[in-house]
Amino acid sequence: MAKRQAAHYERRIMAKALDYLHDDPVVLLEGPRSVGKSTLLRQIARERAGRLIDLDDPATLDVARADPALLIAGGGLVCIDEYQKAPIVLDAIKAELNRSHEAGRFLLTGSAQYESLLPDAQALTGRLSRLRVLPLSQGEIAGVHEEWLEKFVDDPDATIAETRESSESRESYIARISAGGFPLALAASSTAARNRWVDNYVDLTLARDVRDISNIRRPQQLSVLIGRLAGQTGQILNVEKAAKDVGMAVTTANDYAALLEQVFLIYRLPAWGKTLSARTSRLPKVHMVDSAIAARLLRLSPDKLATMEATALTELGHLVETFVVGEILKQVSWIEGVHTSGHWNTRDGDEVDLVLERDDGKVLAFEVKAATRVPGGELKPMEKLQAKLGDKFLGGAALYLGERHYTYKPGIHVVPVDRLWTPLT
């Protein structure tokens, strides 16, 4: 993929990575290609006087594959970019740690999930801490320190004191959704240029990153399948339907969907609360990792999303959910104290789009509404979840495209989406 100049963004995850390096011998920054992992790696290498090893460089990659122990030998912090291109380095790192278990020895970046490298990944079991680096959040794009979610996770009722109305329009939300959070896509000079970048990004990720972890027989089928899965974004994952649509065996489609998840093009939001009721769904939802990729794969331009046609409204609703859930999970990646995320769905039709569970067992719930008002009836599923959980239910929020931030009932609030990135004043 051609290099393009992008703006410099301060990444909130950097502080957490530095903190981990104080205690852990190996820290892995994993996430989609082109989200800024290499930039983070270079920044930390400079700050900690680390040695940088770039496995995207063919000559360096040859050395890593031929003699990984020689490549990483020596003291101090060793920073390895795109380690999954030569997973044998994990064995060399293990050998180094057998000699010295000093904290802050290795910082790795990878554009494929660690589990996808089994059995190589077994080398560092129990010695490696992982941090997810996702596309830029709206606050990172604007250079704003996001606070609302962190405060909501700590004390939902306290956030109602922030009563300033939203000034965000429906059109500006659509623009944010269509732009996404990849630095190079944001640097594009036009919508057409951004579309070309997204097309190239998807094609090259399928051709290059998938090849690093799997020898699939028909790689061209991946691009067809991802288009069908994009059509399910923000919905219950139905691989069988996607397989039928593209004329693919279900077993093959399941394997290919797993590959798409392993290279961070899609992610499955697991079902949560399976022990609450026998009628709770066990099926995951699927989300595209970035709303701009979802919109482009579905050929949904900002103008099309802005129309009031029924089909466009439905498609916008799914994209708004993927966008908002993505923004929350980006912030969760640098917030301490949240250990579980999922969605709650029952066979009776009750659904809560996102559930976060804190380390202490307290639960927060989020509904996403692509409308400017939230009728009380649409909050009944959240009320049912609140009733089932009792004191474990810390608070809930219906995030919507309207202006006002208010309490619907004790413990459940209605909140403009842009509160996620608007400074608290």
N, C-alpha and C positions, 0 to 999 in steps of 0.2 A: 504494500500500500504506500502510495507516495506520501512523503513527509509534507506537512503543512504547518505553518506557524499558528499556534494557538495562544490565547491569553494565559497568563500565569494565575493559577487559582490556589488559594490556601486550603489544604485538605484537613478536615477535622480529625481524620483517622490518624494523622501523623503523630499527634501527641500520645495516642494510645499505643502506637507502634514503638515509640521511644520508651514508654513506660514498660512495655513487655520486655524490651531488650535489657532492662535493668535486672530482670529476674530469670528470664528464659534463655537457654543456650541457642535455640533456633526459633525464629519468627518467620512465618510465611504470610506474605501479602498476596492473596489470590482473588481473581476477578476477571471480568471481560478484558480482552485486548483493547488497548487504546483508551482506557479510562484514566491513565496517569500513574500507573504502578511504577513504571520506569523512572518517571520524574521524582516520585516519592523516594525511590531507592537511591537515586543520585543525591537528593537533598540530605537524606540520612547519612549516606556515605561521607558527604562533605562535613556534616556536623560531628560525626563520630570518628573521623579520620579512617574510614573504612576503605577496603580495597574492592574495586568494582570489576565484576566478571560478567560480560554480556554474551549470552549464548545465542543471541540473534546474529552475532558476528560469525561467519562460517569458519574462519581460522581458529577462533577461540573454541567453537563447538567441536572442531576436530580434536583439539587438545583435551577437552573435557571427556570426550568419549574414549580417547586412547589412554590417558593417564590422569584420571580425576584427582587422585591423591596428590600428585605434583601440583596441580592447578590450585588446590585450596590450602596447600601447606603454608605454615607460618602463623604467627600470632595475630591478634587484633581481629576486628570485625571484617568478615568476608561477605560481600554483597553479590548475590548471583541472580541475574536477570533471566527470566524464562527458563527456569531450571528443568521444566518438564521435557525440554528438548534433549536432555541427557540425564535421565533419571538415575543413571549409575552414580552420579555425584552424591546421591543420598547415602550409598554405602560408604563412600569416602568420608562423608561428614560423620557418619556413625563411628567409623574407626577413629576419627579425630576426637570425638566426644568420649570414646572409651578411655582415651589418655587424659583428657581434661574436660570436666563438666562445667567449665566457666560460663557464666551468663554472657549474653550479647556476643556470641561467636559468629553466628551466621544469620543473615537476613536474605530471604529468598522472595522472588516474585514468580507467579505462575498464572497462565491463562487457561488452565484446565484444573478441574477439581482434584484435590489430592488423592481421593479414593480411586480416581480413574487410572492411577499408575500402579495399582496392585499387580504383583506382589512387591514392587519396588518401594511403595509407600510404607510397607511394614518396617523398613529399616529404622525409621525415626519414631515409631510408636512410643508415646509417653515422653518424648523429648522435644516436641514441636508444638508451638502455639500458632493458631491460624487466625488471621484477620481478613474479613471480606472487604475488598475495595470495589465500590459500585460506581456507576456514573455519577457525575456531579449532582449534588442536591441544589435546589433553587436558592438556598441561602449561600452555598459556596459560589454559585454563579454570580450572585449579586454582591458577594463580599460581606454578607450579613451573618452574625453569630446567632444561629437559631436557638431559641430558648423554650418556646411554648411546650413542645413535646416533652422535653426533659422535666419541666415543672409539672406537666400533666401526669407523667409517670410517677412523680413523687407525691403529688397532692392534687387530684383533678379539680376538686371544689375551689381551690385557691385561684385557679386560672380565670374563673368567672369575673374576677375583679378587673380583668383586662377587657373593657367594654367598647373600645374604639371600633367603629364600623369599618368593614372592608370597603376598599375602593376598587377592587379588582373586577373587571368586566368579564362576561362570558367569552368575548373575543380574545381577551388577553390570556385566559385560561387555555383556550384552544391553541394559541400561539406557543405557550409553554409546553403543552403536550406534544405539539408537532415538532418542536425544537429538540426536546429530550435533554440528555445530560452528558453526551460525549463531547469532550473539548473540541475535537476537530470538526464535528458536525456543527457546533455552535460558532466556529470560526468561518463557516461557509459564507460566501458573499451573497448568496441568493437561495431561494427555496430549491431551484433546480440543482444548484451545486450541492446543497445538503442532501438532496435525494440521490445524486450520483455517489456521494460519499457513503451513504447508508447502503446502497446497492453493492458497492465494492466491499464494504466492511463485511456484510453477510456472506458474500461469495468467497472472500478470502478466509474468513473464519472457518467456513465449511471445508474449504480446500486445504488449509494449512494447519489449523489447530486440531481439527478432527483427525487429520492424517498423523499428527504426533502421537495420538493415543489409540488409534484403531485403524485396521486395514479393512475398510468396508468395500464390498464388491461393487456397489452402485452408488457412488457419492452423489450423483445427480438427483437421486430420489430424496436426499436430505432437503434440498431447496424446495421441492414440491411439498414435502411434509411440513416444513416450518411455516409455509404459507397457510396451511390448514390449521395448524396450532395457533398461529396469530389470530385467526378468526375465532378462537376459543378464549382469547385472553380475558382475564377477569371472570372466568366461568369454570364450572366443574370440568376437569380434564376428561376427555372422551377419546382415548387413543383408537378405540375400535371404530368409531365414526370417521376419524381422520384417515385411518387405514383404508376403510371402504371407499372414501371419497377419491383417494389417489390410486386405488387398485393395488394395495400392498398387503401382504400377510400381516396379521395383527402382531405376531411374534416379532417380525422384522420392524414394524412400526414402533413397538415398545423399545426395542434395542436402539433404534435411531432417535427416539425421543430422549432416551437416557443420554445419548451422545450429545444432543443439543443442550441438555442441562449441564453436562460435564464441561462444555466450553462456554457456559454462561450466556447462551442466547435465550433460554427460557429458564424458569424456575417453578417448582411445584410448591405451593403453599399447603402444608399438610392439614388434614382435618384435626380439629382440636376438640377436647371435651368428650372423647369416646366413652368415658366412664359415667358421664352425666345421665345418659339415657340409652336404652337399647335402640332408640329410633334416631340416634345421632349418626350422621353419615361418616363413613370411613374414607371417602374419596377426596383426593386433593383438588385444589384449584390450580390452574395454570396461568402464569403471567409471563409476558415478554419482559426481558430484563430492562428494556427502555421503551418508553411510550413512542418515541420517534421511529424506532424500528417497527413496532407494531403498526403504527399509522402508515408507514411506507409499504410494508408488506401487504396491507389491505388496500393500498392505493387510495387512502383517505386524505385528501388535501385539506388545509385549513378552511378553504371556501366550502368544500363539501360538508365538513363537520359543522359548519356554522348554519347550515340550512335547518329548517324546522320540519323536514320530512321525517316520517316515522322511522324509516330505516336508519337515517343519519343520527337521529336521537338515540336509538338503541346502540348503535356503534359508538357514539360519543360516551354513552353511559359506561360501556365496558372499558374504554380508554381512560376515562376519568378515574375509574376504580384502579386500574393498573398504575396510573400516574401517582395517585395518592398513596396507595399501598407501598409503591416504590419509594416515595419520599419518606414515609414513616420508617421503613426498614433501613434506608440509608442512615437516618439519624440514630436508629437503634444500634447500628454497627459501631457507633462511638459512645453510646450511653452504657454505663455500667449498671448491672442489676436486673437486666431483662434476659431470661434464658430460653424462652419458648415463644414462637409465633405460629399462628395458624388461623384457620377460619372455622366458624361453627355453622353447621348446616344439618337440618333434620329432614326426615322423610315426610314430615308434616308441612314443609315449606318454610320453616323458620330459618333465617340466615343472618349471620353477622359477618361482615366482610373480613375483619381482621381482629384477632385476639392476641394480646400480649400477656404473658405470665411472668411476674417478677420472681426473683430468687426466693422471696419469702412466701410465695404461693398466692399473692394477691393478683387479681386479674383486671385488665383494662380491655375495653371493647370499642371497636370503631366501625361505623357504618359510613359508606360513601354514597352521596347523592348528587347526581348531575343535574340539579334543579336549584331554583332560587328560593324555594320554600320546602319545609319538611312537615307534612301533615302528621299529626300524632299517631295515626294508624300505622305509619311506616316504621315506627319505633317499637312496635309490639314485640318483635323478636328479641330486641335488646332488653326489653322489660322482662321477658320470659327468662333470658339468660341471667339477669340480675336476681330474679326470684329463685332460680335453681342454685345459684352460687351463694346467696346470703351474704355473710360478712366477708367472704372471699372476693366479692365484686367490689373493686375499688372505685371504678368510675367508667363511664362510657361517653363517647362523643359521636354525633352524626356530623360528619364533615360535608359541607354543601357549598353551592356556588352563590349563596345569598350574602347579605351584608351584615346581619346582626349575630352577635354571640350572646346566647341566653341559656338559662336552665329550663329544660322541659319538665323535669321532675327531679327530686333529690337523687343525685348520683348520675344523672343523664343530661348531657348538655348538647346544644346545637351550635356548631362552630364553623365559621367561614374557612374554606380550605386554605386560604392564604395566611391564616394564623400560623401555619406550620413554618413559615419563613419570615413573617413580618416581625420586626423588632418589638419587644414589649416595652411600652413607654407609659 
